[in-house]
Amino acid sequence: MEELLKNPDVQKLVPYLIIAFIVQVLIWLLFANTIRTTLNLIREENRCILPKQAWLVALPFFNIYWNFVVVRRLTDSLNNEFYDRQVAVEEDPTQKQGYMYAGGYMVSNIPLPVFVGFIASIIAFVGFILYWFKIYEYKKLLREPFQYRDTTNRTEEEIEDSYL
């Protein structure tokens, strides 16, 4: 191992690897912020995860596990919120894309043959982009003005008129 580190060609790569790692962590931080702001738009009683816990997806190695937790809890939170708002969205929003990313990322971090790791990395990258986009899409939907409909002590006509 020491011989490998003393190799001048490897020493030339070290600064680039450090920069790539820093860029990766910054991307994870931006992704975590998108999750956090989305969770902040969900009413507290509908959340299955605290917004500040979203930052844990930016921790290297721990995020291999935490990605799965975030996918499940964010999906449940979105389901709860859209059910309360009576907004029709796909069943289990963000779940498919999230598990695609989390699974691909997990497999890409397991020491497997290079080809398998490469394919898993591509799946993780595509899943990451799709997942992030889907979360952002639902965040925009959550930002739309909405008034919770209180149907207590109202006639059916009044309720129907409020939906128009």
C-alpha positions, 0 to 999 in steps of 0.5 A: 500500500505504501508503494502505491501511495508513493507512486508519483502518478497516484500522488498527482491524482490525490488533489483531484480525488479530494476535490471530487469528494468535496463536490460530492458532499456539496451535492449531498448537502443541496439534496438534503436541503431540498428534502428539508424544505419539502418536509418543512412544507408538510404539516407537523402531524403528517411528518414521519421524519423531522426536517433536520434529520434530512441532513444525515443523507450528506454523511458519507457511509452512514447515508448508505443506510439513511437513504432507505429510511428517508425514502420510506419516511418521506413517501409516508409524509407526502402520502399523509399530507396529500391525503389531508389536502385531498390532492390526487397524486400517484400512490407512494410518491417518490418511492420508486425513484428513491429506492432505485437511488438507494439500492443502486448507491448501496450496491455501488459501495459493496466491493464487487467486480468493477463491471457490477459496480459501474452498472450500479453506479449508473443506476444510482446516478440516474435514480438520484437525478430522478429522485431529486427531480420528483422531490422538487416537483412535489415541493412545488405542489406543496407550495401552492396555496391551499386551504384545508376544508372544514366540513363540520356544521355545513350543508352539502351545498356549502361543501360542494360550493367550496370545492368549485 
